[in-house]
């Protein structure tokens, strides 16, 4: 289940879209969107199963090490971490297990996902991990050493507001915001390949409607580095860079 080739979760997510057929058709007819939490639960479960292998393979072995001076703090100094939009908590639990000296808090606006994640953390017996229901624009706490957004920024109804809130809650001197986003080039024509076509298809049915449901800008899964950079710098961040990448993801680092 942790192999990068394990894609059963993707097929479970597809089944959820068939179960939501009438809702999706209505969203296309009205343009009002379809909230993430309004989908069939197969989408939440399938997303967890599909994303897990990628996070297991990359999160603590390459993504976090690619950030400037973050891994040392997580391992040795007892960093404070917010995982925003954590869903079922795969990324949150992986960080809590890898960095027992750090305090990890997972936030998501979808209560059933937080309940699921809390049960998983309880099974793991992790004492440095908690989960709370909260939005990306109002999650509590401050002086975070690291705030992480995994594959969720492009779905949000108010990504600019989320960026401003992250800036307010990070440590002003050396806090880090890590964003993991689906791989995308800035120009549409450069995304017209097998992977890009899949991302566009899923984005049209899930990501864009989720943002439109909150009157958002509908960035979509293929937002690209340039557009994301514009939003983050406009929120007040002084530094933004691509820290690393995989064939499926872009990993960005932003600092106050």
C-alpha positions as CSV (number, residue, x, y, z in Angstrom):
1,X,0.0,0.0,0.0
2,X,3.0,2.3,0.4
3,X,4.5,1.6,-3.0
4,X,4.6,4.6,-5.4
5,X,3.0,2.3,-7.9
6,X,-0.1,1.8,-5.7
7,X,-3.0,3.6,-7.3
8,X,-6.0,1.8,-6.0
9,X,-7.0,4.9,-4.1
10,X,-7.3,6.8,-7.4
11,X,-9.9,4.4,-8.6
12,X,-11.8,4.7,-5.4
13,X,-11.9,8.5,-5.9
14,X,-13.2,8.0,-9.5
15,X,-16.0,5.8,-8.1
16,X,-17.0,8.7,-5.8
17,X,-17.4,11.0,-8.8
18,X,-19.9,8.6,-10.3
19,X,-21.8,8.5,-7.0
20,X,-21.8,12.3,-7.1
21,X,-22.9,12.5,-10.7
22,X,-26.1,14.5,-10.1
23,X,-24.3,17.0,-7.9
24,X,-21.5,17.5,-10.4
25,X,-24.0,18.0,-13.3
26,X,-25.8,20.6,-11.1
27,X,-22.5,22.4,-10.4
28,X,-21.8,22.6,-14.1
29,X,-25.3,23.9,-14.9
30,X,-25.3,26.6,-12.2
31,X,-21.6,27.5,-11.9
32,X,-22.1,27.6,-8.1
33,X,-19.5,24.9,-7.4
34,X,-19.4,21.9,-5.2
35,X,-17.9,21.9,-1.8
36,X,-15.2,19.3,-0.9
37,X,-17.3,18.2,2.1
38,X,-20.3,17.7,-0.1
39,X,-18.7,14.8,-2.0
40,X,-19.2,11.1,-1.3
41,X,-16.9,9.8,1.4
42,X,-15.1,7.6,-1.2
43,X,-13.4,10.8,-2.4
44,X,-11.9,11.4,1.1
45,X,-10.9,7.8,1.6
46,X,-9.6,7.4,-2.0
47,X,-7.5,10.6,-1.8
48,X,-5.8,9.4,1.4
49,X,-5.0,6.0,-0.2
50,X,-3.7,7.6,-3.4
51,X,-1.6,10.4,-1.8
52,X,-0.1,8.3,1.0
53,X,2.5,6.4,-1.1
54,X,3.8,9.7,-2.5
55,X,4.1,11.3,0.9
56,X,5.7,8.2,2.4
57,X,8.3,8.2,-0.4
58,X,9.2,11.9,-0.4
59,X,8.0,13.9,2.6
60,X,10.7,13.3,5.2
61,X,13.4,11.9,2.8
62,X,13.5,14.7,0.2
63,X,10.9,17.4,0.6
64,X,11.6,18.6,4.1
65,X,15.4,18.2,3.7
66,X,15.1,20.6,0.7
67,X,13.9,23.4,2.9
68,X,16.4,25.8,4.5
69,X,17.3,24.9,8.1
70,X,14.0,23.2,8.8
71,X,14.9,19.5,9.2
72,X,17.4,20.3,12.0
73,X,14.8,22.2,13.9
74,X,12.3,19.4,13.5
75,X,14.7,16.7,14.7
76,X,16.6,18.6,17.4
77,X,15.0,21.8,18.6
78,X,11.3,20.7,19.0
79,X,9.7,22.7,16.3
80,X,6.0,23.8,16.3
81,X,4.3,22.7,13.1
82,X,0.8,23.4,11.5
83,X,-0.4,21.0,8.8
84,X,-3.3,23.0,7.2
85,X,-5.8,21.2,5.1
86,X,-4.6,17.9,6.4
87,X,-7.6,15.8,5.4
88,X,-7.2,12.3,6.9
89,X,-3.9,13.3,8.4
90,X,-1.5,11.2,6.4
91,X,1.2,13.9,6.1
92,X,0.6,15.0,9.7
93,X,1.1,11.5,11.1
94,X,4.2,11.0,9.0
95,X,5.8,14.1,10.4
96,X,4.8,13.3,14.0
97,X,6.4,9.9,13.7
98,X,9.6,11.2,12.0
99,X,10.1,14.1,14.4
100,X,9.0,13.0,17.9
101,X,10.6,16.1,19.5
102,X,8.3,18.4,17.6
103,X,4.7,19.4,18.2
104,X,2.5,18.7,15.1
105,X,-1.1,20.1,14.8
106,X,-3.3,19.1,11.9
107,X,-6.1,21.5,10.8
108,X,-8.9,20.9,8.4
109,X,-12.4,22.5,7.9
110,X,-13.9,19.1,7.2
111,X,-15.0,17.7,10.5
112,X,-15.4,14.0,9.4
113,X,-11.8,14.0,8.1
114,X,-10.5,15.4,11.4
115,X,-12.4,12.7,13.3
116,X,-10.9,10.1,11.1
117,X,-7.4,11.5,11.5
118,X,-7.7,11.7,15.3
119,X,-8.6,8.0,15.4
120,X,-5.6,7.1,13.3
121,X,-3.3,9.1,15.6
122,X,-4.8,7.4,18.6
123,X,-4.1,4.0,17.1
124,X,-0.5,5.1,16.5
125,X,-0.1,6.2,20.1
126,X,1.4,9.6,19.1
127,X,1.7,12.1,21.9
128,X,3.1,14.9,19.9
129,X,0.2,15.2,17.6
130,X,-3.3,16.8,17.8
131,X,-6.0,17.5,15.2
132,X,-8.5,20.4,15.2
133,X,-11.3,21.6,13.0
134,X,-10.3,25.0,11.5
135,X,-10.1,26.8,8.2
136,X,-7.0,27.9,6.5
137,X,-7.9,31.5,7.1
138,X,-8.4,31.3,10.9
139,X,-6.6,28.3,12.3
140,X,-5.3,29.1,15.8
141,X,-1.8,29.5,17.2
142,X,1.2,31.6,16.3
143,X,5.0,31.4,16.3
144,X,4.9,28.3,14.1
145,X,8.3,27.2,12.9
146,X,6.7,25.4,9.9
147,X,3.3,25.7,8.3
148,X,2.6,23.1,5.6
149,X,-0.1,22.9,2.9
150,X,-0.2,19.6,1.1
151,X,-2.1,19.5,-2.3
152,X,-4.8,21.9,-1.0
153,X,-3.9,25.5,-1.7
154,X,-5.3,25.5,-5.3
155,X,-8.7,24.2,-4.0
156,X,-9.3,27.0,-1.5
157,X,-12.0,29.6,-1.7
158,X,-9.6,32.3,-0.3
159,X,-6.0,31.3,-1.0
160,X,-4.9,35.0,-0.7
161,X,-6.5,35.1,2.8
162,X,-4.9,31.8,3.7
163,X,-1.5,33.2,2.7
164,X,-2.0,36.3,4.8
165,X,-3.0,34.2,7.8
166,X,0.1,31.9,7.4
167,X,2.2,35.0,7.5
168,X,0.6,36.2,10.7
169,X,1.1,32.8,12.4
170,X,4.7,32.0,11.4
171,X,7.7,33.0,13.4
172,X,8.7,36.3,12.0
173,X,12.4,35.7,12.0
174,X,12.8,32.2,10.6
175,X,9.4,30.6,10.0
176,X,8.9,28.6,6.9
177,X,5.8,27.9,4.8
178,X,6.0,24.7,2.7
179,X,3.5,24.2,-0.1
180,X,3.2,21.0,-2.0
181,X,1.2,21.4,-5.2
182,X,0.5,19.2,-8.2
183,X,3.2,19.5,-10.9
184,X,2.2,22.1,-13.5
185,X,4.0,24.4,-15.9
186,X,2.8,28.0,-16.2
187,X,1.5,27.7,-19.8
188,X,-1.5,25.5,-20.7
189,X,0.2,24.1,-23.8
190,X,3.1,22.9,-21.7
191,X,0.7,20.8,-19.6
192,X,-0.9,19.0,-22.5
193,X,0.8,15.7,-21.7
194,X,-0.7,12.5,-20.1
195,X,-0.2,13.7,-16.5
196,X,-1.4,17.2,-17.2
197,X,-4.5,15.9,-18.9
198,X,-5.4,13.8,-15.8
199,X,-4.8,16.7,-13.5
200,X,-6.9,19.0,-15.6
201,X,-9.7,16.5,-15.7
202,X,-9.7,15.9,-11.9
203,X,-9.4,19.6,-11.3
204,X,-12.4,20.4,-13.4
205,X,-14.6,18.1,-11.4
206,X,-13.2,18.5,-7.9
207,X,-10.7,21.3,-7.3
208,X,-12.3,24.2,-9.3
209,X,-15.8,23.5,-8.0
210,X,-14.5,23.4,-4.4
211,X,-13.1,26.9,-4.8
212,X,-16.1,28.2,-6.7
213,X,-18.4,26.9,-3.9
214,X,-16.7,29.6,-1.7
215,X,-16.7,32.3,-4.4
216,X,-13.0,31.7,-4.9
217,X,-10.6,32.3,-7.8
218,X,-10.7,28.6,-8.9
219,X,-6.9,28.3,-9.3
220,X,-7.2,24.6,-10.1
221,X,-4.6,21.8,-9.9
222,X,-2.6,23.3,-12.7
223,X,-2.2,26.8,-11.3
224,X,1.6,26.7,-11.9
225,X,4.5,28.4,-10.1
226,X,4.1,31.9,-11.4
227,X,0.4,32.3,-10.3
228,X,1.1,30.8,-6.9
229,X,4.1,33.0,-6.5
230,X,2.0,36.1,-7.3
231,X,-0.5,35.3,-4.6
232,X,2.1,34.5,-1.9
233,X,4.2,37.6,-2.6
234,X,1.1,39.8,-2.6
235,X,0.3,38.5,0.9
236,X,3.6,40.0,2.2
237,X,6.1,37.1,1.9
238,X,9.5,38.4,0.9
239,X,11.0,35.1,-0.3
240,X,9.5,32.4,-2.5
241,X,11.3,29.6,-4.3
242,X,10.8,26.1,-5.7
243,X,12.7,23.9,-3.2
244,X,12.4,20.6,-5.1
245,X,10.0,18.7,-7.3
246,X,9.0,15.2,-8.4
247,X,7.2,14.2,-11.6
248,X,4.0,14.7,-9.7
249,X,4.6,17.6,-7.4
250,X,6.1,21.0,-7.0
251,X,7.4,21.8,-3.5
252,X,7.6,25.5,-2.7
253,X,9.2,27.4,0.2
254,X,8.0,30.8,1.4
255,X,9.5,32.9,4.1
256,X,8.4,36.2,5.8
